Amino acid sequence: MKNKGNIMVYNDIITIDSDKRGGKPCIRGLRITVYDVLGWLASGMTPAKIIEDFPELTHTDIMACLAFAADRERTVTWIKAA
């Protein structure tokens, strides 16, 4: 896992391929999306339980999903409807 200051660099973990899962951000080219992981975390699964259920994932992968989501949230532009 690379860090730039206190921010994780996830570019080598989160991949986007238009031929896989409709171009959604995936983990290391697997068919598991960032949104899958975030949904599991939001439903109360711990990182350890996710890794137990999906042994192809690592703790670093899960942290990369969180960093990706945080980065996306920072760059979202909100437009108020008239």
One Martini backbone bead per residue (centre of mass of N, CA, C, O) as a GRO file, in nm:
protein
   82
    1MET     BB    1   0.095   0.037   0.025
    2LYS     BB    2   0.042   0.361  -0.064
    3ASN     BB    3   0.150   0.687   0.046
    4LYS     BB    4   0.033   1.036   0.052
    5GLY     BB    5   0.091   1.094   0.329
    6ASN     BB    6  -0.246   1.030   0.442
    7ILE     BB    7  -0.293   0.919   0.146
    8MET     BB    8  -0.410   0.678  -0.042
    9VAL     BB    9  -0.285   0.492  -0.311
   10TYR     BB   10  -0.517   0.319  -0.549
   11ASN     BB   11  -0.439   0.278  -0.861
   12ASP     BB   12  -0.328  -0.036  -0.827
   13ILE     BB   13  -0.625  -0.149  -0.726
   14ILE     BB   14  -0.817   0.032  -0.880
   15THR     BB   15  -1.025  -0.069  -1.151
   16ILE     BB   16  -1.112   0.020  -1.501
   17ASP     BB   17  -1.337  -0.178  -1.711
   18SER     BB   18  -1.563  -0.184  -1.965
   19ASP     BB   19  -1.573  -0.524  -1.962
   20LYS     BB   20  -1.622  -0.487  -1.642
   21ARG     BB   21  -1.899  -0.428  -1.471
   22GLY     BB   22  -1.965  -0.172  -1.657
   23GLY     BB   23  -1.710   0.010  -1.546
   24LYS     BB   24  -1.668  -0.045  -1.267
   25PRO     BB   25  -1.505  -0.030  -0.985
   26CYS     BB   26  -1.236  -0.246  -0.916
   27ILE     BB   27  -1.046  -0.515  -0.781
   28ARG     BB   28  -0.775  -0.607  -0.943
   29GLY     BB   29  -0.979  -0.715  -1.184
   30LEU     BB   30  -1.202  -0.807  -1.048
   31ARG     BB   31  -1.562  -0.866  -0.982
   32ILE     BB   32  -1.513  -0.670  -0.747
   33THR     BB   33  -1.653  -0.395  -0.614
   34VAL     BB   34  -1.653  -0.115  -0.439
   35TYR     BB   35  -1.960  -0.127  -0.380
   36ASP     BB   36  -1.962  -0.398  -0.247
   37VAL     BB   37  -1.779  -0.330  -0.008
   38LEU     BB   38  -1.940  -0.089   0.099
   39GLY     BB   39  -2.199  -0.251   0.151
   40TRP     BB   40  -2.083  -0.448   0.356
   41LEU     BB   41  -1.993  -0.237   0.559
   42ALA     BB   42  -2.277  -0.099   0.592
   43SER     BB   43  -2.406  -0.383   0.700
   44GLY     BB   44  -2.155  -0.477   0.922
   45MET     BB   45  -1.913  -0.578   0.804
   46THR     BB   46  -1.609  -0.685   0.844
   47PRO     BB   47  -1.308  -0.714   0.711
   48ALA     BB   48  -1.265  -1.005   0.811
   49LYS     BB   49  -1.532  -1.121   0.691
   50ILE     BB   50  -1.480  -1.050   0.399
   51ILE     BB   51  -1.217  -1.218   0.376
   52GLU     BB   52  -1.348  -1.485   0.450
   53ASP     BB   53  -1.558  -1.476   0.204
   54PHE     BB   54  -1.306  -1.318   0.031
   55PRO     BB   55  -0.982  -1.430  -0.006
   56GLU     BB   56  -0.891  -1.236  -0.250
   57LEU     BB   57  -0.888  -1.035  -0.032
   58THR     BB   58  -0.765  -0.746   0.133
   59HIS     BB   59  -0.712  -0.501   0.348
   60THR     BB   60  -0.603  -0.307   0.134
   61ASP     BB   61  -0.848  -0.320  -0.052
   62ILE     BB   62  -1.049  -0.198   0.150
   63MET     BB   63  -0.896   0.070   0.192
   64ALA     BB   64  -0.912   0.152  -0.108
   65CYS     BB   65  -1.217   0.184  -0.117
   66LEU     BB   66  -1.230   0.412   0.092
   67ALA     BB   67  -1.042   0.608  -0.057
   68PHE     BB   68  -1.206   0.626  -0.314
   69ALA     BB   69  -1.467   0.734  -0.183
   70ALA     BB   70  -1.341   0.987  -0.057
   71ASP     BB   71  -1.241   1.109  -0.321
   72ARG     BB   72  -1.515   1.130  -0.461
   73GLU     BB   73  -1.648   1.313  -0.247
   74ARG     BB   74  -1.446   1.553  -0.290
   75THR     BB   75  -1.529   1.571  -0.623
   76VAL     BB   76  -1.811   1.645  -0.586
   77THR     BB   77  -2.078   1.811  -0.754
   78TRP     BB   78  -2.322   2.030  -0.647
   79ILE     BB   79  -2.662   2.082  -0.769
   80LYS     BB   80  -2.911   2.300  -0.743
   81ALA     BB   81  -3.230   2.299  -0.783
   82ALA     BB   82  -3.478   2.528  -0.906
   0.00000   0.00000   0.00000
